[in-house]
Amino acid sequence: MMKPEDFDFVSRLIKSKSGLVLSEDKTYLLESRLMPIARKRGLKDLGELIGTLRGGDRNLVEEVVDAMTTNESFFFRDTKPFDQFRHVVLPHMIKERAAKRHLRIWCAAASSGQEPYSLAMILDDFKAQLAGWRVEIIGTDISREILAKARAGLYSQFEVQRGLPITLLVKYFQKKEDQWQISADIRSKVQYKEFNLLEDFRPLGQFDVVYCRNVLIYFDQPTKSDVLARVSALMPDDGFLFLGGAETVLGISDKFKPLARQRGIYQLNRPGAPEVDLTALEKVQASGAAAAAGGAAAGGFAFPKPKHMQTGAGTAGTAGSATAPRPASTGTTGTAGIRPSTTGTTGTAGSATQRPLGTTGSTIRPAGTTGSTFSKPSGSTGTGSTTRPGTTGTTGTTGSTYRRPLGTGTSTSGTTPRPTTGTGSTGSSSGTTRPSTTFDRSRFGKPDDKK
């Protein structure tokens, strides 16, 4: 168990070397990261390791700082920052930099290389527009070991499965025994440098685009403000800064302002910051949102929303889209929803989530005697005749539908093929998301616990 005074010493050392702030509740994390170093060096326990640190062993200090910094990364992480780069930043830069044909990008916490290589693959898609340009991607990190991995461009099966589309894996990677290596052409587009964000940025030069994602969250407020101020000094008036989803400049720095209607991307808060065209990006975002709502995202699968997330306000005469078939309802125009076969009545149209629209009309069912419908909730009055074996037709009511989205309005009519013949009279019902409240005692008997 680490002594409080040892924790204080190590946490201060790590903050001074990397900016990383460790609170006292992270003692367990510190111990778990340092014990492997102690074992590797043949030290008997953490006390001996910390004693060596106090002695000023530079190599050991570097190992400890490396061990404590997080190197979590994967290709096209969070998607949105790369859509923003493809549809806003790059078209803007191609237009505005047409005269000097030079573009510089800095990935300020490159880790094992997935972020800069993701950008390099996007740039490769624009190679015709960027012909004759000098494009530089600089990836920096405090960890020498992780940068060696980034330069090699070698990734495990697990790593390439995290965020990397299969088409890009096939296009840009080669199998190397049990690993995948990104192509030499893509690797050549990225330069890696060991760099500490607490150091002077000026030797790095100017950058048009800076990715500093998921770094500031580990710093205290003064360090965050200082880093953002020094980043802004490296950028032209129309530069772009990307931060992580849990990070913001608000309340920390006045050097940047959020891009309108976008999250995670910032412009410099200067008079020269231009208006940028968001049309292409917003079309992509809108189509992505529509695909997600309809369950038709590229390469994905359609799943119905949970009941509490279903939207209800159906418009008059409009039914929602249907995504999967269901047994068709017999009778008059009915409400669209997920439920067993029912006698349809004129009702409200919510969003139809897993069935074709129910309609008035006769359908075809295998021969049988006319009988009353069964396995149906009871509800509002309406007659229905179906050709089910061995039963006698009766008049019943259709209750509230089970698992139906909320909605108001009148449903449109259509035809639904199903093996039945019959007609049903027009009734009325209101679509709700509750099971039928009518209890059929003739089938189930009176429950002991129902009063």
C-alpha positions in Angstrom: 0.0 0.0 0.0 1.4 3.4 -1.0 2.0 5.9 1.8 0.3 9.3 1.5 3.6 11.1 1.3 4.7 8.8 -1.5 1.5 9.4 -3.4 2.0 13.2 -3.0 5.5 13.0 -4.3 4.7 10.9 -7.4 1.5 12.9 -8.3 3.5 16.1 -8.1 6.3 14.6 -10.2 3.8 13.4 -12.9 2.0 16.8 -13.0 5.2 18.7 -13.4 6.4 16.4 -16.3 3.1 15.9 -18.1 0.4 18.2 -16.7 -1.6 15.1 -15.7 -3.5 15.7 -12.4 -4.0 12.7 -10.1 -6.5 13.0 -7.2 -6.1 10.9 -4.1 -8.9 8.6 -5.2 -6.5 7.5 -8.0 -4.1 5.8 -5.6 -5.2 2.4 -6.8 -4.5 3.4 -10.4 -1.0 4.7 -9.6 -0.2 1.5 -7.8 -1.5 -0.7 -10.6 0.6 1.2 -13.2 3.8 1.3 -11.2 4.0 -2.3 -10.0 4.8 -3.7 -13.4 7.7 -1.2 -13.7 9.0 -2.2 -10.3 8.9 -5.9 -11.3 10.6 -5.2 -14.6 13.4 -3.4 -12.8 13.8 -6.1 -10.1 12.7 -3.8 -7.3 11.0 -5.5 -4.4 8.1 -3.1 -3.9 6.7 0.4 -4.6 8.6 1.9 -1.7 11.9 0.9 -3.4 10.7 2.2 -6.8 9.7 5.6 -5.3 13.1 5.8 -3.5 14.7 5.4 -6.9 12.5 8.1 -8.3 13.5 10.4 -5.5 17.1 9.8 -6.4 16.5 11.4 -9.8 16.7 8.4 -12.2 15.6 10.1 -15.5 14.9 6.9 -17.4 12.7 5.7 -14.6 10.8 9.1 -14.5 10.1 8.7 -18.2 8.8 5.2 -17.7 6.5 6.3 -14.9 5.1 9.2 -16.9 4.6 6.9 -19.9 2.8 4.4 -17.7 0.4 7.0 -16.3 -0.6 8.7 -19.6 -3.6 7.2 -21.3 -3.0 5.9 -24.8 -6.5 4.9 -25.8 -7.2 5.5 -29.5 -8.9 4.0 -32.4 -9.6 4.7 -36.1 -12.1 7.5 -36.9 -12.8 7.8 -33.2 -16.3 9.4 -32.6 -16.8 9.8 -36.4 -18.1 13.4 -36.2 -14.6 15.1 -36.1 -13.7 13.3 -39.3 -17.0 14.1 -41.0 -16.3 17.8 -40.1 -12.8 17.6 -41.5 -14.0 15.9 -44.7 -17.1 18.1 -45.4 -16.2 21.5 -43.9 -12.5 22.0 -43.1 -10.9 20.4 -46.2 -13.2 22.0 -48.8 -12.6 25.4 -47.1 -8.8 24.9 -47.0 -8.7 23.7 -50.7 -10.5 26.9 -51.7 -8.6 29.3 -49.4 -5.1 27.8 -49.8 -5.3 27.5 -53.6 -2.6 30.1 -54.0 0.0 28.8 -51.6 -1.1 25.1 -51.9 0.2 24.2 -48.5 -1.7 22.6 -45.6 -0.4 21.7 -42.1 -2.2 19.6 -39.6 -1.1 18.8 -36.0 -2.4 15.8 -34.0 -1.3 17.0 -30.6 -1.8 13.6 -28.8 -1.2 11.1 -31.6 -0.9 8.1 -29.3 -0.5 4.9 -31.5 -1.3 6.7 -34.7 -4.9 6.0 -35.5 -6.0 9.6 -35.5 -3.4 11.0 -37.9 -3.7 7.9 -40.1 -7.5 8.4 -40.3 -6.9 11.9 -41.5 -4.3 10.7 -44.0 -6.8 8.2 -45.5 -9.4 11.1 -45.9 -6.7 13.2 -47.6 -6.0 10.3 -50.0 -9.6 10.5 -51.2 -8.9 14.2 -52.1 -5.6 13.5 -53.9 -6.9 14.8 -57.2 -7.9 18.1 -55.7 -4.6 18.2 -53.7 -2.4 17.4 -56.6 0.7 19.6 -56.4 0.0 20.5 -52.8 2.4 20.1 -49.9 0.4 18.5 -47.1 1.9 17.8 -43.7 0.5 15.9 -40.8 2.5 16.1 -37.6 1.7 13.6 -34.8 3.2 14.3 -31.4 3.0 12.5 -28.1 4.9 12.4 -24.8 5.5 8.7 -24.9 8.5 7.5 -26.9 7.2 3.9 -26.8 3.8 4.6 -28.2 5.3 6.7 -31.0 7.4 3.8 -32.0 4.2 1.8 -32.5 2.6 4.6 -34.4 5.6 4.8 -36.8 5.4 1.0 -37.4 1.7 1.3 -38.2 1.1 -2.3 -37.0 -2.2 -3.0 -35.4 -3.9 -6.1 -33.9 -7.1 -7.6 -35.3 -8.9 -5.9 -32.4 -7.5 -2.5 -33.1 -8.4 -2.5 -36.8 -12.0 -3.6 -35.9 -12.5 -0.5 -33.8 -13.9 2.2 -36.1 -12.1 1.1 -39.3 -14.5 0.3 -42.2 -13.8 -3.0 -43.9 -13.3 -1.2 -47.2 -10.5 0.9 -45.8 -8.9 -2.2 -44.2 -8.8 -3.9 -47.6 -7.6 -0.8 -49.4 -4.9 0.4 -47.1 -3.7 -2.5 -44.9 -1.6 -5.6 -45.5 -1.7 -8.7 -43.2 1.5 -9.3 -41.3 1.2 -12.6 -39.5 -1.3 -12.0 -36.8 -1.3 -8.2 -37.3 -2.3 -5.6 -39.9 0.1 -2.9 -41.2 -1.1 0.3 -42.8 0.4 0.9 -46.3 3.8 2.6 -46.7 2.1 5.4 -48.7 -0.2 6.3 -45.8 2.6 6.0 -43.3 4.7 8.4 -45.3 2.1 11.1 -45.0 2.6 11.4 -41.2 5.6 12.6 -39.3 5.9 11.7 -35.6 7.8 13.7 -32.9 8.2 13.2 -29.2 6.7 16.3 -27.6 5.3 17.5 -24.3 2.4 19.9 -24.3 4.0 21.8 -21.4 6.9 22.8 -23.6 7.2 25.8 -25.9 5.1 25.3 -29.1 6.8 27.8 -31.3 9.5 25.4 -32.7 6.7 23.4 -34.2 5.7 26.2 -36.6 2.2 27.2 -37.8 -0.8 24.9 -38.2 -4.0 25.3 -40.2 -5.8 22.5 -38.3 -5.1 21.2 -34.8 -6.5 18.1 -33.3 -6.0 18.2 -29.5 -8.7 15.7 -28.5 -9.1 14.0 -25.1 -6.1 15.6 -23.6 -7.3 18.7 -21.8 -9.6 16.6 -19.6 -6.5 15.4 -17.7 -5.3 18.9 -16.9 -6.3 21.4 -14.3 -8.0 24.7 -15.3 -4.9 26.9 -15.5 -3.0 24.3 -17.6 -6.0 24.0 -20.0 -6.2 27.7 -20.4 -2.4 28.0 -21.0 -2.4 25.2 -23.6 -5.3 26.7 -25.5 -3.6 30.2 -25.5 -0.4 28.7 -27.0 -2.3 26.6 -29.6 -4.1 29.8 -30.8 -0.8 31.5 -31.3 0.2 28.8 -33.8 -2.9 29.2 -36.0 -3.9 31.6 -38.8 -7.2 33.5 -38.6 -9.2 30.8 -40.4 -7.7 27.9 -38.5 -9.7 25.1 -36.9 -9.3 23.4 -33.6 -10.8 20.0 -32.7 -11.4 19.0 -29.0 -12.8 15.8 -27.5 -16.5 15.3 -26.9 -16.1 15.9 -23.1 -14.0 19.0 -23.6 -14.9 22.7 -24.3 -13.3 26.1 -24.4 -16.3 27.7 -22.7 -15.3 29.2 -19.4 -11.6 28.3 -20.0 -10.4 30.4 -22.9 -11.6 33.3 -25.0 -9.2 32.5 -27.8 -11.7 30.2 -29.6 -15.4 30.1 -30.3 -17.5 27.0 -31.2 -18.4 26.6 -34.9 -22.1 27.4 -35.4 -24.4 24.4 -34.8 -21.5 22.0 -34.4 -19.8 20.4 -31.4 -16.2 19.7 -30.9 -14.9 22.0 -33.6 -13.8 25.6 -32.9 -12.6 28.7 -34.8 -10.3 31.4 -33.6 -12.2 34.2 -31.9 -10.7 36.8 -34.2 -12.3 39.3 -36.7 -10.6 37.4 -39.5 -12.4 34.1 -38.7 -14.5 33.4 -41.9 -18.0 32.1 -42.3 -17.7 28.5 -43.5 -20.2 26.5 -45.6 -21.8 23.8 -43.5 -24.3 22.7 -46.1 -22.6 19.5 -47.1 -21.9 18.5 -43.5 -25.5 19.2 -42.4 -26.9 17.1 -45.3 -24.7 14.2 -44.2 -25.7 14.7 -40.5 -29.4 15.0 -41.5 -29.3 11.8 -43.6 -27.5 10.0 -40.8 -30.1 11.1 -38.3 -32.9 10.0 -40.7 -31.2 6.6 -41.3 -30.8 6.1 -37.5 -34.5 7.0 -36.9 -35.5 4.6 -39.7 -33.0 1.9 -38.7 -31.4 2.0 -42.1 -27.9 3.3 -41.3 -25.3 2.2 -43.8 -24.1 -1.3 -42.9 -26.4 -1.4 -39.9 -29.6 -3.1 -38.8 -33.0 -1.8 -38.1 -34.2 -2.1 -34.5 -37.4 -0.6 -33.1 -37.0 2.1 -30.5 -37.9 1.3 -26.9 -41.5 2.2 -26.1 -40.6 5.2 -24.0 -38.6 6.7 -26.9 -41.3 6.4 -29.5 -42.7 9.7 -30.7 -46.4 10.0 -30.8 -47.9 13.0 -32.6 -49.1 11.5 -35.8 -50.5 13.9 -38.3 -54.0 13.6 -39.8 -54.2 11.2 -42.6 -50.6 10.2 -42.3 -49.1 6.9 -41.2 -45.5 6.3 -40.3 -43.1 4.2 -42.3 -43.2 0.5 -42.0 -40.1 -1.6 -41.7 -41.2 -5.2 -41.2 -44.4 -7.2 -42.0 -46.9 -8.5 -39.5 -50.1 -10.5 -39.7 -52.6 -8.3 -41.5 -55.7 -7.0 -39.8 -59.2 -7.8 -41.0 -61.8 -5.2 -41.6 -61.9 -1.5 -41.9 -59.1 1.1 -41.8 -57.0 0.5 -38.7 -54.1 1.9 -36.8 -50.6 0.9 -37.7 -48.6 -0.7 -34.9 -46.9 -3.8 -33.6 -49.7 -6.1 -32.4 -51.4 -9.4 -33.1 -54.0 -9.6 -35.8 -57.0 -7.5 -34.9 -60.3 -6.3 -36.3 -59.3 -2.9 -37.8 -61.2 0.2 -37.0 -60.8 3.8 -38.0 -58.3 5.2 -35.5 -55.3 7.3 -35.0 -52.1 7.0 -37.0 -48.9 7.1 -35.0 -45.6 6.1 -36.4 -45.7 2.6 -37.8 -42.6 0.8 -36.7 -42.9 -2.8 -37.8 -45.8 -3.4 -40.1 -47.4 -2.4 -43.4 -50.3 0.0 -43.2 -53.6 -1.6 -42.2 -56.4 -1.0 -44.6 -60.0 -1.5 -45.5 -60.6 -4.3 -47.9 -61.1 -8.0 -48.3 -58.3 -10.4 -48.2 -57.9 -14.1 -48.8 -57.6 -16.8 -46.1 -57.7 -20.6 -46.4 -61.3 -22.0 -46.5 -63.0 -22.4 -43.2 -66.2 -21.4 -41.5 -67.0 -17.9 -40.5 -66.2 -17.4 -36.9 -65.3 -14.8 -34.3 -61.8 -13.6 -34.1 -59.6 -15.0 -31.3 -56.3 -14.1 -29.8 -57.3 -10.4 -30.1 -57.6 -7.7 -27.6 -61.2 -6.5 -27.2 -62.0 -2.9 -27.6 -64.3 -0.6 -29.6 -67.4 -1.9 -31.3 -67.0 -3.3 -34.8 -68.1 -6.5 -36.5 -65.6 -8.6 -38.3 -66.0 -11.9 -40.1 -63.0 -14.0 -40.7 -62.7 -17.5 -42.2 -61.2 -19.2 -39.2 -62.1 -22.9 -38.5 -65.0 -23.9 -36.4 -66.2 -20.7 -34.7 -69.2 -18.5 -34.9 -69.0 -14.9 -35.9 -69.8 -12.4 -33.1 -69.7 -8.7 -32.6 -66.8 -7.5 -30.4 -64.9 -4.4 -29.6 -61.4 -3.4 -30.4 -59.4 -2.0 -27.4 -56.2 0.0 -27.2 -53.4 -1.5 -29.2 -50.4 -3.3 -27.6 -47.0 -1.7 -28.2 -48.4 1.0 -30.6 -46.7 4.4 -30.9 -48.7 7.3 -29.7 -50.4 9.4 -32.3 -53.4 11.4 -33.3 -55.1 11.7 -36.6 -56.7 9.5 -39.2 -54.9 6.7 -40.8 -54.6 6.3 -44.5 -56.0 3.3 -46.2 -54.2 0.7 -48.2 -54.4 -3.0 -48.8 -52.7 -5.7 -46.9 -52.4 -9.2 -48.4 -53.3 -11.9 -45.9 -55.0 -15.2 -46.1 -58.5 -14.2 -45.0 -61.9 -12.9 -46.4 -64.0 -10.6 -44.4 -65.2 -7.1 -43.8 -65.5 -5.1 -40.7 -67.6 -2.2 -39.8 -66.1 1.2 -39.0 -65.5 2.0 -35.4 -63.1 4.3 -33.5 -60.2 3.7 -31.3 -57.3 5.8 -29.9 -53.8 4.4 -30.4 -51.9 4.2 -27.1 -48.8 2.3 -25.9 -50.8 0.4 -23.3 -51.9 -3.2 -23.4 -55.7 -3.7 -23.8 -57.5 -2.8 -20.6 -60.4 -5.2 -21.3 -59.9 -8.5 -19.5 -61.4 -11.6 -21.3 -62.7 -13.6 -18.3 -64.4 -16.2 -20.6 -60.9 -17.4 -21.7 -58.8 -16.9 -18.6 -61.1 -16.9 -15.6 -61.0 -14.4 -12.8 -57.4 -14.0 -11.4 -57.1 -14.5 -7.7 -55.3 -11.2 -7.3 -57.7 -9.1 -9.3 -60.5 -7.3 -7.4 
